Every structure is written in structure tokens, then in C-alpha cells.
Amino acid sequence: MKFTSRQTDIINAATELIGENGVQRLTTKSLAARIGFSEPALYRHFKDKNEILRSILLHFKGTMGEGLKRIIYNDKTGLEKLSDIVSYQFNFFVKFPAVIMVIFSETSFQNNKNLSRTVKSILDDKRKIVFDIIKSGQKDGSIRDDLEFEQITNIVMGSMRVTVLNWRLSEYNFDLLAESKKLITTIEKILTPE
């Protein structure tokens, strides 16, 4: 989805407010105050708070997608690409920690099908990328082929999610990039053929 420069400013301001106060405390009033114009002016760019939240998710999806494409379409082995994806995603979250609060708020979105579908779409896209990389790694011999690629995908995505969630819940109180290196080392040990 393409956003105007003003919409992008609003998305960035909303993401900052969410990072400071959480998704539930984001209001159009506080957002309008943050960007320096009236609430009615805000509604010229987005129809409501849910559209703003959905736009944050879509903006995140687009930004992440560009970085992931560079990883997917290089000449590295499947295992190297998998390691690069973990590293890229963790670096992205260190740069934009407030995005975690939006993505991990899926239980808050359960009453809004549009937001729930958007979160599911992001997770499904990422799952397919990881899944395809694991399959390619099994073909190129860099990832052991005696394990089901669906289960490897669950292990990789689940361990990433738990690590990022722990970082968020600890109020970013540990070095996520150092943890990503440990996670990558562990994934490589588990998945490298003997």
C-alpha cells in the first residue's frame, strides 16, 4: 500500500506514541497533538484509529518486505539466509521497537477482523519466507533434511517471537542483538547436517 508523505508522518507519530504508552492508549486526540494539527485534519488522512493501526501494520510489512527480499534473492545457502533473516528482523526491532507493540497486540485486535487479518497476513507471509528458505536449505544441503520443514519453521519463528517478546516485556532491558547472535548460533547447530 502506498502512503502519502503526510500519512507516513502520521504513521510514524502513531508508532512513537504506541511505543511510549501502548496501543490501548493511542487516541486520535493525542496523535493530532503530537503532529501539531486538529483531530478533524487527522480524519482527512485516515478515517479512524483502526485504519491508522492497520496502516502501521502495512507500513511495517512493506518496510520489512523490502529487506527480506534482499535476503531471499541472494546467492547464499538456505542456512545462511535463515541466519540473515533472524539478524535482519532483530536489527529492525532494535531500530523500531514500537512496532513490536503493534504486532504483538493481536489479542487486542480480535474484535476487529480487518486488523486481525492484517496481522495474520504479515505472519503468513513471514512464515512462507522462512518455510521456503528452509526447504531450499534442505535441497542445497545446508539444512538437515531429516526434520520436517514445517516443524523447523515453527521452531525458528517461535524462538524469535519469544526472544523479542521477552525483550519487550523486560522493557528492552537486555541486548537484543547479542541474543539474536546466540539464537542464530543455536539454530545453526541444530540445523546443520552432521
Rosetta blueprint (number, residue, H / E / L):
1 M L
2 K L
3 F L
4 T L
5 S H
6 R H
7 Q H
8 T H
9 D H
10 I H
11 I H
12 N H
13 A H
14 A H
15 T H
16 E H
17 L H
18 I H
19 G H
20 E H
21 N H
22 G L
23 V L
24 Q L
25 R L
26 L L
27 T L
28 T H
29 K H
30 S H
31 L H
32 A H
33 A H
34 R H
35 I H
36 G L
37 F L
38 S L
39 E H
40 P H
41 A H
42 L H
43 Y L
44 R L
45 H L
46 F L
47 K L
48 D L
49 K H
50 N H
51 E H
52 I H
53 L H
54 R H
55 S H
56 I H
57 L H
58 L H
59 H H
60 F H
61 K H
62 G H
63 T H
64 M H
65 G H
66 E H
67 G H
68 L H
69 K H
70 R H
71 I H
72 I H
73 Y L
74 N L
75 D L
76 K L
77 T L
78 G H
79 L H
80 E H
81 K H
82 L H
83 S H
84 D H
85 I H
86 V H
87 S H
88 Y H
89 Q H
90 F H
91 N H
92 F H
93 F H
94 V H
95 K H
96 F L
97 P L
98 A H
99 V H
100 I H
101 M H
102 V H
103 I H
104 F L
105 S L
106 E L
107 T L
108 S L
109 F L
110 Q L
111 N L
112 N L
113 K H
114 N H
115 L H
116 S H
117 R H
118 T H
119 V H
120 K H
121 S H
122 I H
123 L H
124 D H
125 D H
126 K H
127 R H
128 K H
129 I H
130 V H
131 F H
132 D H
133 I H
134 I H
135 K H
136 S H
137 G H
138 Q H
139 K H
140 D H
141 G L
142 S L
143 I L
144 R L
145 D L
146 D L
147 L L
148 E L
149 F H
150 E H
151 Q H
152 I H
153 T H
154 N H
155 I H
156 V H
157 M H
158 G H
159 S H
160 M H
161 R H
162 V H
163 T H
164 V H
165 L H
166 N H
167 W H
168 R H
169 L H
170 S L
171 E L
172 Y L
173 N L
174 F L
175 D L
176 L H
177 L H
178 A H
179 E H
180 S H
181 K H
182 K H
183 L H
184 I H
185 T H
186 T H
187 I H
188 E H
189 K H
190 I H
191 L H
192 T L
193 P L
194 E L
